[in-house]
Amino acid sequence: MRLSVNCGDDGHSQWISLKSLGRTADIFLDGVWQANVVTVDDEAGTVLRYKTGDDGRLIVDGDEFICELVKGEVEIRLRDAS
C-alpha cells in the first residue's frame, strides 16, 4: 500500500479515501513508530518524512521543509482517526 499527503503522488488518492472514512494510519519502520511522514510505501519499504533536528523541530531551508527517504521493514497500521 502507498499513502501520501502530496497531491501529485500516486498514494494521495488512497490517503484521501482513508481520511474520508474517518481512518488514519500509523507508520512503523523496523518496528519504530514514525512521525512527520509525507509518503509511505510498504511494498518498496520506504518512508519519506520531514527531517528533524536534535531538538525535535522540523528542519527548514529557506521556505522549504527538508525531507529524508529512509528504507527498511515498513508496516502501515490503519485505525479510526478518533
mmCIF file as gemmi writes it, N, C-alpha and C atoms, coordinates in Angstrom:
data_model
loop_
_atom_site.group_PDB
_atom_site.id
_atom_site.type_symbol
_atom_site.label_atom_id
_atom_site.label_alt_id
_atom_site.label_comp_id
_atom_site.label_asym_id
_atom_site.label_entity_id
_atom_site.label_seq_id
_atom_site.pdbx_PDB_ins_code
_atom_site.Cartn_x
_atom_site.Cartn_y
_atom_site.Cartn_z
_atom_site.occupancy
_atom_site.B_iso_or_equiv
_atom_site.pdbx_formal_charge
_atom_site.auth_seq_id
_atom_site.auth_asym_id
_atom_site.pdbx_PDB_model_num
ATOM 1 N N . MET Axp A 1 ? 0.843 -1.167 0 1 0 ? 1 A 1
ATOM 2 C CA . MET Axp A 1 ? 0 0 0 1 0 ? 1 A 1
ATOM 3 C C . MET Axp A 1 ? 0.897 1.243 0 1 0 ? 1 A 1
ATOM 4 N N . ARG Axp A 2 ? 0.446 2.247 -0.715 1 0 ? 2 A 1
ATOM 5 C CA . ARG Axp A 2 ? 1.161 3.52 -0.757 1 0 ? 2 A 1
ATOM 6 C C . ARG Axp A 2 ? 0.198 4.615 -0.311 1 0 ? 2 A 1
ATOM 7 N N . LEU Axp A 3 ? 0.652 5.445 0.616 1 0 ? 3 A 1
ATOM 8 C CA . LEU Axp A 3 ? -0.124 6.575 1.094 1 0 ? 3 A 1
ATOM 9 C C . LEU Axp A 3 ? 0.743 7.817 1.008 1 0 ? 3 A 1
ATOM 10 N N . SER Axp A 4 ? 0.135 8.942 0.644 1 0 ? 4 A 1
ATOM 11 C CA . SER Axp A 4 ? 0.893 10.179 0.555 1 0 ? 4 A 1
ATOM 12 C C . SER Axp A 4 ? -0.002 11.391 0.781 1 0 ? 4 A 1
ATOM 13 N N . VAL Axp A 5 ? 0.55 12.383 1.446 1 0 ? 5 A 1
ATOM 14 C CA . VAL Axp A 5 ? -0.156 13.653 1.618 1 0 ? 5 A 1
ATOM 15 C C . VAL Axp A 5 ? 0.109 14.594 0.441 1 0 ? 5 A 1
ATOM 16 N N . ASN Axp A 6 ? 1.033 14.238 -0.441 1 0 ? 6 A 1
ATOM 17 C CA . ASN Axp A 6 ? 1.351 15.064 -1.613 1 0 ? 6 A 1
ATOM 18 C C . ASN Axp A 6 ? 0.348 14.823 -2.73 1 0 ? 6 A 1
ATOM 19 N N . CYS Axp A 7 ? -0.254 15.892 -3.207 1 0 ? 7 A 1
ATOM 20 C CA . CYS Axp A 7 ? -1.299 15.794 -4.235 1 0 ? 7 A 1
ATOM 21 C C . CYS Axp A 7 ? -0.843 15.097 -5.509 1 0 ? 7 A 1
ATOM 22 N N . GLY Axp A 8 ? 0.386 15.266 -5.923 1 0 ? 8 A 1
ATOM 23 C CA . GLY Axp A 8 ? 0.85 14.689 -7.174 1 0 ? 8 A 1
ATOM 24 C C . GLY Axp A 8 ? 1.319 13.253 -7.07 1 0 ? 8 A 1
ATOM 25 N N . ASP Axp A 9 ? 1.275 12.675 -5.886 1 0 ? 9 A 1
ATOM 26 C CA . ASP Axp A 9 ? 1.777 11.317 -5.671 1 0 ? 9 A 1
ATOM 27 C C . ASP Axp A 9 ? 0.693 10.28 -5.917 1 0 ? 9 A 1
ATOM 28 N N . ASP Axp A 10 ? 1.117 9.097 -6.374 1 0 ? 10 A 1
ATOM 29 C CA . ASP Axp A 10 ? 0.177 8 -6.631 1 0 ? 10 A 1
ATOM 30 C C . ASP Axp A 10 ? -0.589 7.571 -5.387 1 0 ? 10 A 1
ATOM 31 N N . GLY Axp A 11 ? -0.025 7.759 -4.203 1 0 ? 11 A 1
ATOM 32 C CA . GLY Axp A 11 ? -0.68 7.34 -2.972 1 0 ? 11 A 1
ATOM 33 C C . GLY Axp A 11 ? -1.636 8.359 -2.38 1 0 ? 11 A 1
ATOM 34 N N . HIS Axp A 12 ? -1.748 9.516 -3.026 1 0 ? 12 A 1
ATOM 35 C CA . HIS Axp A 12 ? -2.599 10.574 -2.465 1 0 ? 12 A 1
ATOM 36 C C . HIS Axp A 12 ? -4.079 10.198 -2.461 1 0 ? 12 A 1
ATOM 37 N N . SER Axp A 13 ? -4.559 9.586 -3.528 1 0 ? 13 A 1
ATOM 38 C CA . SER Axp A 13 ? -5.979 9.219 -3.588 1 0 ? 13 A 1
ATOM 39 C C . SER Axp A 13 ? -6.326 8.208 -2.498 1 0 ? 13 A 1
ATOM 40 N N . GLN Axp A 14 ? -5.398 7.301 -2.193 1 0 ? 14 A 1
ATOM 41 C CA . GLN Axp A 14 ? -5.648 6.338 -1.112 1 0 ? 14 A 1
ATOM 42 C C . GLN Axp A 14 ? -5.697 7.046 0.242 1 0 ? 14 A 1
ATOM 43 N N . TRP Axp A 15 ? -4.836 8.056 0.423 1 0 ? 15 A 1
ATOM 44 C CA . TRP Axp A 15 ? -4.83 8.823 1.667 1 0 ? 15 A 1
ATOM 45 C C . TRP Axp A 15 ? -6.15 9.574 1.836 1 0 ? 15 A 1
ATOM 46 N N . ILE Axp A 16 ? -6.626 10.195 0.77 1 0 ? 16 A 1
ATOM 47 C CA . ILE Axp A 16 ? -7.892 10.935 0.812 1 0 ? 16 A 1
ATOM 48 C C . ILE Axp A 16 ? -9.047 9.987 1.108 1 0 ? 16 A 1
ATOM 49 N N . SER Axp A 17 ? -9.056 8.814 0.476 1 0 ? 17 A 1
ATOM 50 C CA . SER Axp A 17 ? -10.112 7.825 0.726 1 0 ? 17 A 1
ATOM 51 C C . SER Axp A 17 ? -10.111 7.374 2.183 1 0 ? 17 A 1
ATOM 52 N N . LEU Axp A 18 ? -8.947 7.149 2.71 1 0 ? 18 A 1
ATOM 53 C CA . LEU Axp A 18 ? -8.805 6.735 4.102 1 0 ? 18 A 1
ATOM 54 C C . LEU Axp A 18 ? -9.359 7.802 5.038 1 0 ? 18 A 1
ATOM 55 N N . LYS Axp A 19 ? -8.974 9.054 4.803 1 0 ? 19 A 1
ATOM 56 C CA . LYS Axp A 19 ? -9.428 10.157 5.642 1 0 ? 19 A 1
ATOM 57 C C . LYS Axp A 19 ? -10.945 10.342 5.545 1 0 ? 19 A 1
ATOM 58 N N . SER Axp A 20 ? -11.512 10.155 4.352 1 0 ? 20 A 1
ATOM 59 C CA . SER Axp A 20 ? -12.953 10.337 4.17 1 0 ? 20 A 1
ATOM 60 C C . SER Axp A 20 ? -13.756 9.281 4.926 1 0 ? 20 A 1
ATOM 61 N N . LEU Axp A 21 ? -13.123 8.164 5.243 1 0 ? 21 A 1
ATOM 62 C CA . LEU Axp A 21 ? -13.767 7.103 6.014 1 0 ? 21 A 1
ATOM 63 C C . LEU Axp A 21 ? -13.539 7.277 7.52 1 0 ? 21 A 1
ATOM 64 N N . GLY Axp A 22 ? -12.897 8.389 7.903 1 0 ? 22 A 1
ATOM 65 C CA . GLY Axp A 22 ? -12.616 8.631 9.311 1 0 ? 22 A 1
ATOM 66 C C . GLY Axp A 22 ? -11.497 7.769 9.855 1 0 ? 22 A 1
ATOM 67 N N . ARG Axp A 23 ? -10.598 7.354 8.983 1 0 ? 23 A 1
ATOM 68 C CA . ARG Axp A 23 ? -9.486 6.485 9.38 1 0 ? 23 A 1
ATOM 69 C C . ARG Axp A 23 ? -8.165 7.215 9.223 1 0 ? 23 A 1
ATOM 70 N N . THR Axp A 24 ? -7.143 6.692 9.831 1 0 ? 24 A 1
ATOM 71 C CA . THR Axp A 24 ? -5.793 7.213 9.694 1 0 ? 24 A 1
ATOM 72 C C . THR Axp A 24 ? -4.818 6.042 9.717 1 0 ? 24 A 1
ATOM 73 N N . ALA Axp A 25 ? -3.548 6.342 9.603 1 0 ? 25 A 1
ATOM 74 C CA . ALA Axp A 25 ? -2.543 5.278 9.549 1 0 ? 25 A 1
ATOM 75 C C . ALA Axp A 25 ? -1.398 5.609 10.491 1 0 ? 25 A 1
ATOM 76 N N . ASP Axp A 26 ? -0.954 4.609 11.207 1 0 ? 26 A 1
ATOM 77 C CA . ASP Axp A 26 ? 0.276 4.7 11.99 1 0 ? 26 A 1
ATOM 78 C C . ASP Axp A 26 ? 1.349 3.98 11.186 1 0 ? 26 A 1
ATOM 79 N N . ILE Axp A 27 ? 2.492 4.619 11.047 1 0 ? 27 A 1
ATOM 80 C CA . ILE Axp A 27 ? 3.569 4.099 10.22 1 0 ? 27 A 1
ATOM 81 C C . ILE Axp A 27 ? 4.725 3.652 11.113 1 0 ? 27 A 1
ATOM 82 N N . PHE Axp A 28 ? 5.214 2.451 10.84 1 0 ? 28 A 1
ATOM 83 C CA . PHE Axp A 28 ? 6.341 1.903 11.593 1 0 ? 28 A 1
ATOM 84 C C . PHE Axp A 28 ? 7.449 1.515 10.62 1 0 ? 28 A 1
ATOM 85 N N . LEU Axp A 29 ? 8.679 1.858 10.987 1 0 ? 29 A 1
ATOM 86 C CA . LEU Axp A 29 ? 9.86 1.471 10.21 1 0 ? 29 A 1
ATOM 87 C C . LEU Axp A 29 ? 10.749 0.661 11.126 1 0 ? 29 A 1
ATOM 88 N N . ASP Axp A 30 ? 10.973 -0.591 10.753 1 0 ? 30 A 1
ATOM 89 C CA . ASP Axp A 30 ? 11.75 -1.516 11.59 1 0 ? 30 A 1
ATOM 90 C C . ASP Axp A 30 ? 11.216 -1.553 13.023 1 0 ? 30 A 1
ATOM 91 N N . GLY Axp A 31 ? 9.874 -1.509 13.135 1 0 ? 31 A 1
ATOM 92 C CA . GLY Axp A 31 ? 9.212 -1.614 14.431 1 0 ? 31 A 1
ATOM 93 C C . GLY Axp A 31 ? 9.119 -0.334 15.223 1 0 ? 31 A 1
ATOM 94 N N . VAL Axp A 32 ? 9.645 0.77 14.692 1 0 ? 32 A 1
ATOM 95 C CA . VAL Axp A 32 ? 9.639 2.052 15.404 1 0 ? 32 A 1
ATOM 96 C C . VAL Axp A 32 ? 8.641 2.993 14.734 1 0 ? 32 A 1
ATOM 97 N N . TRP Axp A 33 ? 7.726 3.565 15.551 1 0 ? 33 A 1
ATOM 98 C CA . TRP Axp A 33 ? 6.722 4.498 15.036 1 0 ? 33 A 1
ATOM 99 C C . TRP Axp A 33 ? 7.401 5.699 14.398 1 0 ? 33 A 1
ATOM 100 N N . GLN Axp A 34 ? 6.865 6.15 13.265 1 0 ? 34 A 1
ATOM 101 C CA . GLN Axp A 34 ? 7.444 7.262 12.521 1 0 ? 34 A 1
ATOM 102 C C . GLN Axp A 34 ? 6.544 8.495 12.594 1 0 ? 34 A 1
ATOM 103 N N . ALA Axp A 35 ? 7.152 9.638 12.869 1 0 ? 35 A 1
ATOM 104 C CA . ALA Axp A 35 ? 6.439 10.912 12.885 1 0 ? 35 A 1
ATOM 105 C C . ALA Axp A 35 ? 6.748 11.673 11.601 1 0 ? 35 A 1
ATOM 106 N N . ASN Axp A 36 ? 5.909 12.634 11.279 1 0 ? 36 A 1
ATOM 107 C CA . ASN Axp A 36 ? 6.139 13.564 10.164 1 0 ? 36 A 1
ATOM 108 C C . ASN Axp A 36 ? 6.273 12.869 8.813 1 0 ? 36 A 1
ATOM 109 N N . VAL Axp A 37 ? 5.478 11.817 8.605 1 0 ? 37 A 1
ATOM 110 C CA . VAL Axp A 37 ? 5.55 11.051 7.361 1 0 ? 37 A 1
ATOM 111 C C . VAL Axp A 37 ? 4.818 11.8 6.246 1 0 ? 37 A 1
ATOM 112 N N . VAL Axp A 38 ? 5.479 11.894 5.1 1 0 ? 38 A 1
ATOM 113 C CA . VAL Axp A 38 ? 4.909 12.519 3.917 1 0 ? 38 A 1
ATOM 114 C C . VAL Axp A 38 ? 4.347 11.446 2.981 1 0 ? 38 A 1
ATOM 115 N N . THR Axp A 39 ? 5.163 10.42 2.71 1 0 ? 39 A 1
ATOM 116 C CA . THR Axp A 39 ? 4.768 9.327 1.825 1 0 ? 39 A 1
ATOM 117 C C . THR Axp A 39 ? 5.326 8.023 2.382 1 0 ? 39 A 1
ATOM 118 N N . VAL Axp A 40 ? 4.505 6.975 2.319 1 0 ? 40 A 1
ATOM 119 C CA . VAL Axp A 40 ? 4.94 5.66 2.763 1 0 ? 40 A 1
ATOM 120 C C . VAL Axp A 40 ? 4.547 4.631 1.708 1 0 ? 40 A 1
ATOM 121 N N . ASP Axp A 41 ? 5.427 3.671 1.505 1 0 ? 41 A 1
ATOM 122 C CA . ASP Axp A 41 ? 5.158 2.581 0.571 1 0 ? 41 A 1
ATOM 123 C C . ASP Axp A 41 ? 5.687 1.3 1.21 1 0 ? 41 A 1
ATOM 124 N N . ASP Axp A 42 ? 4.768 0.468 1.695 1 0 ? 42 A 1
ATOM 125 C CA . ASP Axp A 42 ? 5.213 -0.733 2.397 1 0 ? 42 A 1
ATOM 126 C C . ASP Axp A 42 ? 5.795 -1.784 1.458 1 0 ? 42 A 1
ATOM 127 N N . GLU Axp A 43 ? 5.361 -1.809 0.199 1 0 ? 43 A 1
ATOM 128 C CA . GLU Axp A 43 ? 5.916 -2.775 -0.75 1 0 ? 43 A 1
ATOM 129 C C . GLU Axp A 43 ? 7.36 -2.42 -1.113 1 0 ? 43 A 1
ATOM 130 N N . ALA Axp A 44 ? 7.64 -1.136 -1.259 1 0 ? 44 A 1
ATOM 131 C CA . ALA Axp A 44 ? 9.001 -0.696 -1.584 1 0 ? 44 A 1
ATOM 132 C C . ALA Axp A 44 ? 9.875 -0.601 -0.335 1 0 ? 44 A 1
ATOM 133 N N . GLY Axp A 45 ? 9.233 -0.593 0.842 1 0 ? 45 A 1
ATOM 134 C CA . GLY Axp A 45 ? 9.978 -0.484 2.091 1 0 ? 45 A 1
ATOM 135 C C . GLY Axp A 45 ? 10.558 0.905 2.313 1 0 ? 45 A 1
ATOM 136 N N . THR Axp A 46 ? 9.794 1.935 1.91 1 0 ? 46 A 1
ATOM 137 C CA . THR Axp A 46 ? 10.302 3.297 2.018 1 0 ? 46 A 1
ATOM 138 C C . THR Axp A 46 ? 9.349 4.209 2.795 1 0 ? 46 A 1
ATOM 139 N N . VAL Axp A 47 ? 9.959 5.153 3.498 1 0 ? 47 A 1
ATOM 140 C CA . VAL Axp A 47 ? 9.225 6.203 4.199 1 0 ? 47 A 1
ATOM 141 C C . VAL Axp A 47 ? 9.907 7.522 3.857 1 0 ? 47 A 1
ATOM 142 N N . LEU Axp A 48 ? 9.144 8.451 3.3 1 0 ? 48 A 1
ATOM 143 C CA . LEU Axp A 48 ? 9.629 9.807 3.083 1 0 ? 48 A 1
ATOM 144 C C . LEU Axp A 48 ? 9.044 10.638 4.216 1 0 ? 48 A 1
ATOM 145 N N . ARG Axp A 49 ? 9.909 11.275 4.984 1 0 ? 49 A 1
ATOM 146 C CA . ARG Axp A 49 ? 9.445 12.029 6.154 1 0 ? 49 A 1
ATOM 147 C C . ARG Axp A 49 ? 10.184 13.353 6.236 1 0 ? 49 A 1
ATOM 148 N N . TYR Axp A 50 ? 9.553 14.291 6.931 1 0 ? 50 A 1
ATOM 149 C CA . TYR Axp A 50 ? 10.229 15.552 7.199 1 0 ? 50 A 1
ATOM 150 C C . TYR Axp A 50 ? 11.358 15.285 8.18 1 0 ? 50 A 1
ATOM 151 N N . LYS Axp A 51 ? 12.505 15.873 7.906 1 0 ? 51 A 1
ATOM 152 C CA . LYS Axp A 51 ? 13.679 15.683 8.743 1 0 ? 51 A 1
ATOM 153 C C . LYS Axp A 51 ? 13.595 16.598 9.964 1 0 ? 51 A 1
ATOM 154 N N . THR Axp A 52 ? 14.029 16.072 11.114 1 0 ? 52 A 1
ATOM 155 C CA . THR Axp A 52 ? 14.026 16.858 12.343 1 0 ? 52 A 1
ATOM 156 C C . THR Axp A 52 ? 15.45 16.974 12.885 1 0 ? 52 A 1
ATOM 157 N N . GLY Axp A 53 ? 15.672 18.065 13.609 1 0 ? 53 A 1
ATOM 158 C CA . GLY Axp A 53 ? 16.959 18.275 14.247 1 0 ? 53 A 1
ATOM 159 C C . GLY Axp A 53 ? 17.014 17.573 15.594 1 0 ? 53 A 1
ATOM 160 N N . ASP Axp A 54 ? 18.124 17.72 16.271 1 0 ? 54 A 1
ATOM 161 C CA . ASP Axp A 54 ? 18.303 17.106 17.591 1 0 ? 54 A 1
ATOM 162 C C . ASP Axp A 54 ? 17.28 17.611 18.6 1 0 ? 54 A 1
ATOM 163 N N . ASP Axp A 55 ? 16.771 18.825 18.369 1 0 ? 55 A 1
ATOM 164 C CA . ASP Axp A 55 ? 15.78 19.411 19.275 1 0 ? 55 A 1
ATOM 165 C C . ASP Axp A 55 ? 14.357 18.955 18.953 1 0 ? 55 A 1
ATOM 166 N N . GLY Axp A 56 ? 14.204 18.127 17.897 1 0 ? 56 A 1
ATOM 167 C CA . GLY Axp A 56 ? 12.89 17.614 17.525 1 0 ? 56 A 1
ATOM 168 C C . GLY Axp A 56 ? 12.12 18.514 16.579 1 0 ? 56 A 1
ATOM 169 N N . ARG Axp A 57 ? 12.653 19.663 16.268 1 0 ? 57 A 1
ATOM 170 C CA . ARG Axp A 57 ? 11.978 20.595 15.356 1 0 ? 57 A 1
ATOM 171 C C . ARG Axp A 57 ? 12.255 20.222 13.908 1 0 ? 57 A 1
ATOM 172 N N . LEU Axp A 58 ? 11.273 20.513 13.045 1 0 ? 58 A 1
ATOM 173 C CA . LEU Axp A 58 ? 11.457 20.267 11.618 1 0 ? 58 A 1
ATOM 174 C C . LEU Axp A 58 ? 12.554 21.176 11.081 1 0 ? 58 A 1
ATOM 175 N N . ILE Axp A 59 ? 13.361 20.641 10.175 1 0 ? 59 A 1
ATOM 176 C CA . ILE Axp A 59 ? 14.443 21.411 9.575 1 0 ? 59 A 1
ATOM 177 C C . ILE Axp A 59 ? 13.915 22.098 8.317 1 0 ? 59 A 1
ATOM 178 N N . VAL Axp A 60 ? 14.181 23.4 8.24 1 0 ? 60 A 1
ATOM 179 C CA . VAL Axp A 60 ? 13.701 24.213 7.125 1 0 ? 60 A 1
ATOM 180 C C . VAL Axp A 60 ? 14.908 24.851 6.441 1 0 ? 60 A 1
ATOM 181 N N . ASP Axp A 61 ? 14.873 24.846 5.112 1 0 ? 61 A 1
ATOM 182 C CA . ASP Axp A 61 ? 15.896 25.525 4.322 1 0 ? 61 A 1
ATOM 183 C C . ASP Axp A 61 ? 15.174 26.606 3.521 1 0 ? 61 A 1
ATOM 184 N N . GLY Axp A 62 ? 15.347 27.843 3.932 1 0 ? 62 A 1
ATOM 185 C CA . GLY Axp A 62 ? 14.602 28.938 3.299 1 0 ? 62 A 1
ATOM 186 C C . GLY Axp A 62 ? 13.139 28.805 3.658 1 0 ? 62 A 1
ATOM 187 N N . ASP Axp A 63 ? 12.314 28.518 2.66 1 0 ? 63 A 1
ATOM 188 C CA . ASP Axp A 63 ? 10.881 28.337 2.921 1 0 ? 63 A 1
ATOM 189 C C . ASP Axp A 63 ? 10.417 26.904 2.648 1 0 ? 63 A 1
ATOM 190 N N . GLU Axp A 64 ? 11.376 25.965 2.599 1 0 ? 64 A 1
ATOM 191 C CA . GLU Axp A 64 ? 11.035 24.568 2.322 1 0 ? 64 A 1
ATOM 192 C C . GLU Axp A 64 ? 11.471 23.649 3.463 1 0 ? 64 A 1
ATOM 193 N N . PHE Axp A 65 ? 10.581 22.723 3.799 1 0 ? 65 A 1
ATOM 194 C CA . PHE Axp A 65 ? 10.937 21.692 4.766 1 0 ? 65 A 1
ATOM 195 C C . PHE Axp A 65 ? 11.859 20.687 4.094 1 0 ? 65 A 1
ATOM 196 N N . ILE Axp A 66 ? 12.835 20.192 4.828 1 0 ? 66 A 1
ATOM 197 C CA . ILE Axp A 66 ? 13.77 19.199 4.31 1 0 ? 66 A 1
ATOM 198 C C . ILE Axp A 66 ? 13.2 17.804 4.583 1 0 ? 66 A 1
ATOM 199 N N . CYS Axp A 67 ? 13.215 16.955 3.565 1 0 ? 67 A 1
ATOM 200 C CA . CYS Axp A 67 ? 12.716 15.581 3.706 1 0 ? 67 A 1
ATOM 201 C C . CYS Axp A 67 ? 13.888 14.604 3.631 1 0 ? 67 A 1
ATOM 202 N N . GLU Axp A 68 ? 13.659 13.42 4.171 1 0 ? 68 A 1
ATOM 203 C CA . GLU Axp A 68 ? 14.634 12.339 4.052 1 0 ? 68 A 1
ATOM 204 C C . GLU Axp A 68 ? 13.893 11.053 3.712 1 0 ? 68 A 1
ATOM 205 N N . LEU Axp A 69 ? 14.52 10.246 2.875 1 0 ? 69 A 1
ATOM 206 C CA . LEU Axp A 69 ? 13.969 8.959 2.483 1 0 ? 69 A 1
ATOM 207 C C . LEU Axp A 69 ? 14.704 7.881 3.265 1 0 ? 69 A 1
ATOM 208 N N . VAL Axp A 70 ? 13.947 7.09 4.021 1 0 ? 70 A 1
ATOM 209 C CA . VAL Axp A 70 ? 14.537 6.004 4.797 1 0 ? 70 A 1
ATOM 210 C C . VAL Axp A 70 ? 13.936 4.688 4.332 1 0 ? 70 A 1
ATOM 211 N N . LYS Axp A 71 ? 14.719 3.632 4.447 1 0 ? 71 A 1
ATOM 212 C CA . LYS Axp A 71 ? 14.302 2.32 3.965 1 0 ? 71 A 1
ATOM 213 C C . LYS Axp A 71 ? 14.407 1.294 5.077 1 0 ? 71 A 1
ATOM 214 N N . GLY Axp A 72 ? 13.555 0.289 4.999 1 0 ? 72 A 1
ATOM 215 C CA . GLY Axp A 72 ? 13.571 -0.786 5.966 1 0 ? 72 A 1
ATOM 216 C C . GLY Axp A 72 ? 12.269 -1.567 5.883 1 0 ? 72 A 1
ATOM 217 N N . GLU Axp A 73 ? 11.959 -2.257 6.961 1 0 ? 73 A 1
ATOM 218 C CA . GLU Axp A 73 ? 10.7 -3.008 7.032 1 0 ? 73 A 1
ATOM 219 C C . GLU Axp A 73 ? 9.604 -2.041 7.45 1 0 ? 73 A 1
ATOM 220 N N . VAL Axp A 74 ? 8.672 -1.802 6.548 1 0 ? 74 A 1
ATOM 221 C CA . VAL Axp A 74 ? 7.612 -0.819 6.761 1 0 ? 74 A 1
ATOM 222 C C . VAL Axp A 74 ? 6.298 -1.525 7.076 1 0 ? 74 A 1
ATOM 223 N N . GLU Axp A 75 ? 5.621 -1.03 8.105 1 0 ? 75 A 1
ATOM 224 C CA . GLU Axp A 75 ? 4.291 -1.53 8.458 1 0 ? 75 A 1
ATOM 225 C C . GLU Axp A 75 ? 3.333 -0.35 8.541 1 0 ? 75 A 1
ATOM 226 N N . ILE Axp A 76 ? 2.187 -0.49 7.889 1 0 ? 76 A 1
ATOM 227 C CA . ILE Axp A 76 ? 1.141 0.513 7.929 1 0 ? 76 A 1
ATOM 228 C C . ILE Axp A 76 ? -0.02 -0.072 8.735 1 0 ? 76 A 1
ATOM 229 N N . ARG Axp A 77 ? -0.329 0.558 9.857 1 0 ? 77 A 1
ATOM 230 C CA . ARG Axp A 77 ? -1.44 0.105 10.697 1 0 ? 77 A 1
ATOM 231 C C . ARG Axp A 77 ? -2.578 1.099 10.592 1 0 ? 77 A 1
ATOM 232 N N . LEU Axp A 78 ? -3.7 0.651 10.034 1 0 ? 78 A 1
ATOM 233 C CA . LEU Axp A 78 ? -4.863 1.509 9.894 1 0 ? 78 A 1
ATOM 234 C C . LEU Axp A 78 ? -5.697 1.472 11.164 1 0 ? 78 A 1
ATOM 235 N N . ARG Axp A 79 ? -6.286 2.634 11.51 1 0 ? 79 A 1
ATOM 236 C CA . ARG Axp A 79 ? -7.133 2.718 12.698 1 0 ? 79 A 1
ATOM 237 C C . ARG Axp A 79 ? -8.107 3.872 12.531 1 0 ? 79 A 1
ATOM 238 N N . ASP Axp A 80 ? -9.139 3.892 13.398 1 0 ? 80 A 1
ATOM 239 C CA . ASP Axp A 80 ? -10.071 5.007 13.407 1 0 ? 80 A 1
ATOM 240 C C . ASP Axp A 80 ? -9.328 6.254 13.84 1 0 ? 80 A 1
ATOM 241 N N . ALA Axp A 81 ? -9.656 7.391 13.225 1 0 ? 81 A 1
ATOM 242 C CA . ALA Axp A 81 ? -8.936 8.639 13.482 1 0 ? 81 A 1
ATOM 243 C C . ALA Axp A 81 ? -9.269 9.232 14.852 1 0 ? 81 A 1
ATOM 244 N N . SER Axp A 82 ? -10.384 8.878 15.413 1 0 ? 82 A 1
ATOM 245 C CA . SER Axp A 82 ? -10.771 9.485 16.701 1 0 ? 82 A 1
ATOM 246 C C . SER Axp A 82 ? -10.127 8.847 17.889 1 0 ? 82 A 1
